[in-house]
Amino acid sequence: MQNWPQQIDDFTTHYNPSADGSTFAYLYEIDGLAPNSEPGRSNRMKANVAPNICNDQWVRLVIENGASFAYSYSH
């Protein structure tokens, strides 16, 4: 069993994942960075996260069987 929350790196904390029906929800908090501190940062994060998630075999299998994932980031 994992302990929550988990510190991912110097800026990112991952809070306890949850599920609602067939939707898995993940919440991350990003500390120390203002939302508009770096132009294009949000788009770069999306570009880096999506391919890694979609290339995971377990995630693909779960999605193919009707589940979905919701990722939320706050600061």
C-alpha atoms as one frame of an Amber mdcrd trajectory, in Angstrom:
protein
   0.000   0.000   0.000   1.305   3.422  -0.912   1.408   6.431   1.382  -0.216
   9.596   0.108   0.542  12.266  -0.820   3.735  11.432  -2.728   6.389  13.991
  -3.580   7.243  13.381  -7.251   9.968  16.015  -7.560  10.933  19.387  -6.070
   7.734  20.992  -7.400   5.159  18.221  -7.852   3.014  16.395  -5.274   0.753
  13.488  -6.307  -2.363  13.127  -4.161  -4.309   9.926  -3.547  -5.768   8.654
  -6.836  -9.446   7.807  -6.845 -12.028   6.155  -9.067 -15.623   7.004  -9.855
 -17.217   4.222 -11.839 -14.876   3.610 -14.784 -12.994   6.914 -14.428  -9.631
   6.980 -12.669  -8.769  10.428 -11.274  -5.266  11.691 -10.534  -4.536  15.005
  -8.813  -1.158  16.699  -8.907  -0.156  19.974  -7.267   2.670  22.046  -8.701
   4.329  24.294  -6.097   6.536  27.324  -6.546   5.510  28.231 -10.086   3.040
  30.946 -10.966   0.519  29.768 -13.583   1.791  32.161 -16.241   5.429  32.244
 -15.146   6.655  30.685 -18.363   4.836  31.154 -21.687   3.852  27.843 -23.260
   4.626  25.771 -20.141   1.112  24.322 -19.978   1.208  23.224 -23.621   4.647
  21.654 -23.161   3.410  19.741 -20.106   0.464  18.382 -22.111   2.747  17.449
 -24.993   5.062  15.526 -22.656   2.434  13.845 -20.489  -0.005  12.545 -23.128
   2.466  10.406 -25.112   3.825   8.802 -21.938   0.355   7.957 -20.679  -0.913
   6.700 -24.023   2.159   4.513 -24.584   1.622   2.643 -21.317   0.275  -0.844
 -22.148  -1.829  -1.084 -18.982  -3.431   2.306 -19.639  -4.219   1.374 -23.245
  -5.779  -1.921 -22.161  -7.936  -0.214 -19.553  -9.083   2.456 -22.040  -9.860
  -0.187 -24.667 -12.114  -1.816 -22.076 -14.128   1.358 -21.473 -12.323   3.193
 -18.677 -11.113   6.773 -18.773  -8.529   8.824 -16.942  -8.794  12.347 -15.552
  -5.613  14.220 -14.683  -5.861  17.478 -12.736  -3.040  19.891 -12.006  -3.262
  22.734  -9.546  -0.793  25.266  -8.194
